[in-house]
Amino acid sequence: MKQKNKVAATTNWPLTILLIVGCLTVIFPLYMALVIAFKKPSEMTNDIAGALSLPKSWSLENFAEAMRVTDFWHSLGYSVMITVVTVVLAILIHSLAGYAIGRSMAKSKFYKVSYLYIVSGMFVPFAILMMPLVKQTAQMGIDNWFGVIICYLVFYMPMNVMLYSGYLKNIPIALEEAAFVDGATTWSTYWKIIFPIMTPMHATVAVLTALGTWNDVMTPLVIMSGTGVNTLPLAQLTFQTQFGTNYNLAFASYLLALLPILIFYLVCQKQIINGVVNGAVK
């Protein structure tokens, strides 16, 4: 018995070290961001000890100034609007597409080819699509927040359709057959039976889509450039000029931009884990 305990303790050491290293890679940058955000510019030094030291006095002046410079509330409003609309439409549209493809893929080659075609979109780099998207959205008159939402719905469709199609394999088709026997249509069966059952996957899709949308800089930058509308990530570029970066205000602004999506993730983390586990392809 003692030998087994010794073996177990020995085999746990590599995992423990790996976890400690992983925690440090997350905690250290977060610590630096917090410390620098509360420091005054006069406290910033080039040596490592000065950079790691705590502020002499904890003040919210940097946060107040960052909110003023970035027009925080307007930027936050646009970020929230774009993220919420994208998430809601993604859940509605992508779940429908995933249901149609997932249930028909085994019966029809058309749906199988459609699935492969949609999922292959995950391998297309944004850099290839960037310039065509800029020109196309400008010609269509949607080079604004509406065009950004349309782009996000297309960008996240491959991943979301794959997740929904995989999750459907865990839902017995007998539920739909029983509904059809009772006279329900495909449309009513989906909305009244299948859609509520896929709630864990809805949460997963919502969080993954929200994280990607909230943190994205390039799509709003290339499409909404010159409109005077900024999202929070786009507003962070205010602190970066060709002559340098105001790190105190920048890190304060980064932390402000991080809070809403962090709260959203903490609230939905249980659903995320359930959705990922249940949606795994067997």
RAPERA-V214673 format. One record per pair of residues at least 6 apart in sequence whose C-alpha atoms are under 7 Angstrom apart, sorted by the first residue. I is the first residue (numbers start at 1). GAP is how many residues later the second one is. If there is no record, write none. Layout:
i-><I	I>
gap-><GAP	GAP>
This chain:
i-><32	33	35	35	36	36	37	37	37	37	37	38	38	38	38	38	39	39	40	41	44	45	62	62	62	63	63	63	66	66	66	70	75	75	75	76	76	78	79	79	79	82	82	83	83	83	86	86	86	87	87	87	90	91	94	94	94	95	95	97	98	98	98	99	99	101	101	102	102	104	105	105	118	119	119	119	121	122	122	134	134	137	137	143	143	144	144	145	148	148	148	156	160	163	164	166	166	166	167	167	167	176	179	200	200	200	200	201	203	203	203	204	204	204	204	207	211	215	216	217	217	221	232	236	236	239	239	239>
gap-><20	218	19	20	212	215	25	211	212	214	215	17	20	21	22	24	16	209	208	207	7	6	186	187	190	186	189	190	183	186	187	165	155	156	157	155	156	153	135	152	153	63	67	127	130	131	63	66	67	119	122	123	63	111	63	66	67	66	69	64	63	66	67	65	66	10	14	63	66	7	6	7	40	39	40	43	37	36	37	88	89	6	10	80	81	79	80	79	71	72	75	53	45	116	37	113	114	115	111	112	113	13	10	71	72	74	75	74	65	68	69	67	68	71	72	58	50	18	17	16	17	13	25	14	17	6	7	11>
